[in-house]
């Protein structure tokens, strides 16, 4: 089995363990878009400190880990127009759908939520078509 | 105490994203690129994450969270238009950049200016979502 797959599995178990702790201890669903979005639009004002604490861990700790191993890269496109359009779509879409890869994907599918399964089918389908169109046909990304 | 737990949860989440390669946009786009050089790593990440979480959901039955009054309500059965439209828009953005909200935050310290630009645009999109939702609910025929 290629090393990337093993690392994927190990990292995935860590993500799932994080979500499991958040559920069993704090009684909450670990959805990144919901936690961030509630701070951005003010709907999560009542528990803002917990949201900030989670996001702080999410930013700082991988930052330290990446620094400790000599740096990491995202290989994000340098095309700013693509970045802006993509960011807007991710922001609007995840809030309209009430969830993203972590909320609908990890937390939804694991409880066999129909909404989570359908959301995941649509964002993977749309993402696949987007890569085909913009990479192979238009050559933009 | 709940905030300390939240910090640890964020830390594990971020480490998992980094280790699994999900902060690398090329890996995510590689998973979506079924007609190119397909990269199945994301399936291992999803599978690995779903296993502990599925066990955790089983564990919630008849119990209470350690530091909260109750567990989240059961998922709403109605699928609805916003779920489908929203997930489709999200998928297009995810495919274009190879970033979703978790990895976008987790890579802020090493992702350069582009990473900050993406997060800025994502915040703008999140602010735009409630009025768009209100308009969708108002103008289109209910399904």
Interface residues (C-beta under 8 A of the other chain):
Chain A: X4 X5 X6 X7 X8 X9 X10 X11 X12 X13 X14 X15 X16 X17 X18 X19 X20 X21 X22 X23 X24 X25 X26 X27 X28 X29 X30 X32 X33 X36 X37 X40 X41 X49 X50 X51 X53 X54 X55 X56 X57 X58 X59 X60 X61 X62 X63 X65 X66 X67 X71 X72 X73 X74 X75 X76 X77 X78 X80 X82 X83 X84 X85 X86 X87 X88 X89 X90 X91 X92 X93 X94 X95 X96 X97 X98 X100 X101 X102 X104 X105 X106 X107 X108 X109 X110 X111 X113 X114 X115 X116 X118 X119 X120 X122 X123 X124 X125 X126 X127 X128 X129 X130 X131 X132 X134 X135 X136 X141
Chain B: X2 X3 X4 X5 X6 X7 X8 X9 X10 X11 X12 X13 X14 X15 X16 X17 X18 X19 X20 X21 X22 X23 X24 X25 X26 X27 X29 X32 X33 X34 X35 X36 X39 X40 X41 X42 X43 X44 X45 X46 X47 X48 X49 X50 X51 X52 X53 X54 X55 X56 X57 X59 X60 X64 X65 X66 X67 X68 X69 X70 X71 X72 X75 X76 X77 X78 X79 X82 X83 X84 X85 X86 X87 X88 X89 X90 X91 X92 X93 X94 X95 X96 X97 X98 X99 X100 X101 X102 X103 X104 X105 X106 X107 X108 X109 X110 X111 X112 X114 X115 X117 X118 X119 X120 X121 X122 X123 X124 X125 X126 X127 X128 X129 X130 X132 X133 X136
